[in-house]
Amino acid sequence: MRVTFPHMGTLWIVVKTLFEAIGQDVVVPPPITQKTIALGVRHSPEMACFPLKVNMGNFIEGLERGADTILMAGGSGPCRFGYYAQVQREILKDLGYSFNMIAVDPPDGDWRTFWARLRPLLGGKQPGWKEGLETALLVWEKLKALDDVHHLVLETRPFEKRSGAVTRCHDLFLREMAELRDRKAVRRLTAETRAEMSSLREAGKNPLRVAMLGEIYMCLEPAVNMHLEKLLGEMGVYVERTIYLSHWLRDHILADPRRILARRSFKKCASRYLDHFVGGHGWESVGKTVRYAREGFDGVVHLLPFTCGPEVIAQGILLRVSRDYDIPVLSLSMDEHSSETGLLTRLETFVDMLSQRRTGRRAELCT
Amino acid sequence: MPASVGIPRALLYYQFFAFWQGFFGALGAEAVVSGQTGRNILEAGLTAAVEETCLPVKVFLGHLQDLAGRGVDCLLVPRYVRVEKKRYTCPKLLGLPDMTRSLLPGLPPLLVPGINGPIDEPPVLAELERACGIFPADRKRLKEAYRFGLGEYRRFLRGRLQGELFFTEKTAHGNRAPSFKVALLGHDYNIFDEYLSFNLPRYLQRQGVEIVTPAVCGRKQVSSGCGRLEKDIFWTFNRDIAGAAFYFLERGEVEGFILVSSFACGPDSIVNEIMEREFKRAGVPYLTLILDEHTGEAGLRTRLEAFLDMLAWRRGKGARYFPAYGNPVDCR
């Protein structure tokens, strides 16, 4: 059995580590390129949302490299993502691939079904408790290191001495991280990267602060949001990312109390505008915009795949939040037709406007 | 006490209008339904909505403005989360009241009952008590009104199961016997809105086509149709449509399927793909029509005519594939 799976940011490092630790063959799909997207778009329903199409590209490239099993997440609605795997399986079947699709819904209480779905991935092997625990700890350590370093990258980028240095350092860190197999090495690499980041940094200026929020896939996968964090960071903007990979694990598997508190706080922030979940991350988008507006952020970038139901609801509501709290919100709806030049122009304009607002405010204060 | 309640003729109006009209009528309020969708209503909705919202939600916003113009005292905008256990309606309906408040701040007060289960179960009554607090009715009166509404709703459902539809034209087939039986699949708010669908059902009837819709399928038929899916569909209305489609397909009683969807409809984009693949595998013709504010009547008619011609040829020549030139091929 050779397993493949879809890309989403640094997820591949975690999944690769997990499967290698339990001795399972894993085919990491090649990084998302224009070819991946073109492949996915060609075989996906025209009206489906963008992540489904990119997943399809990953699956096809993974299967072409010899995978025979696809691991995919699911859900119980109302977001379309919950039914992705069903459509994707039918399309791939009609394309003539022979494979086994393992679609796992988040457990949310029903652990028995959850494990029953995952069991075939062990390939008949029954790892002992010690081995299992060791694997879980390694995966968790990596996940934490990836998220921590990512946060550091965002913090350092607006202060970097040479443009692009932070990104290069981050890329190197990711490449090395993917190969590590024990926790000590993970910790060592993280410490080294921290030290290197601080050497890339120079003191000074008070950067614009922008929160990036919206649909999780568009936020986490730089290949589909056209490296938005990097583009903004290299314009000297501090980008606060509001969704990290480890959040899903903390929300659905570990029931982390800090996450429960965080969720409660965004619900409270959103309550004046939206008092009900709408699927996906729509509710979060509204609550977090209110929160960052209160925290004095300069602006918000709201990312959504074209026609995403939950985020379109949020977009309608954000128009009002933006007026009420006087915070600029840039909603970017993206799909296979988006162009990087178009995005760059809009971002430059947005950032110009934000910095003018800042100086304008200061001028108002002086008079 | 509000003397009149505005009910927009859009979205789930086509499922629950009988209930709401009965309910408010029994409470002693006048239930005002907005006018038929038309250019003005559509344009009012388009101006208010976020561009990539689906057509029926845009139209819904237009109907609310139409009602506000008629001077009603409050507007009914329920939050339909679920209308049956375990399944959802759709994300946009979940956030509809909130989006409405943000996009159309000047409207009369909204009545927002949250429907979170089958409409004939007790939690809905409790929710109505909460949401309809502005009516000075005691519990007993409210309960009676609720029962009356349910009675009306059940009568509507019975009629629908027997094929009574919004559009039925008694003399539809004229002197001709119906030539084909075609299943018309899509959300009721798309198909039965005469303006949005360019009167599609009536057009088909006039062409001598006998239409069946998912409305004639009961729960059992839908469940049996959905049996072929590996994972149950979690959107109520799309499940009804897909279940009915597969049921018709298994019985082999229709000669073709017409799928009507609206641009940017999330659930349709996923479930229709699965249905289309099943139709293709079974070798049954289907036509997908996607509606939005730019849809033109002529384009729609041309495609329908071509589809009906193809059905006729299939029957007359016994072939399955009709290339653009050359002879029909039976590739069974």
Interface residues (C-beta under 8 A of the other chain):
Chain A: P45 E46 M47 A48 C49 L52 G74 S76 G77 P78 C79 R80 G82 Y83 Y84 A85 Q86 V87 R89 E90 I91 D94 A103 Y273 L274 D275 H276 F277 V278 G279 G280 G282 F306 T307 C308 G309 P310 V312 I313 A314 Q315 G316 I317 L319 R320 V321 S333
Chain B: A49 V50 E52 T53 C54 R79 V81 R87 Y88 T89 C90 P91 K92 L94 G95 L96 D98 M99 R101 S102 L103 P105 G114 L229 E230 K231 I233 F234 W235 S261 F263 A264 C265 G266 P267 D268 S269 I270 V271 N272 E273 I274 R277 I290
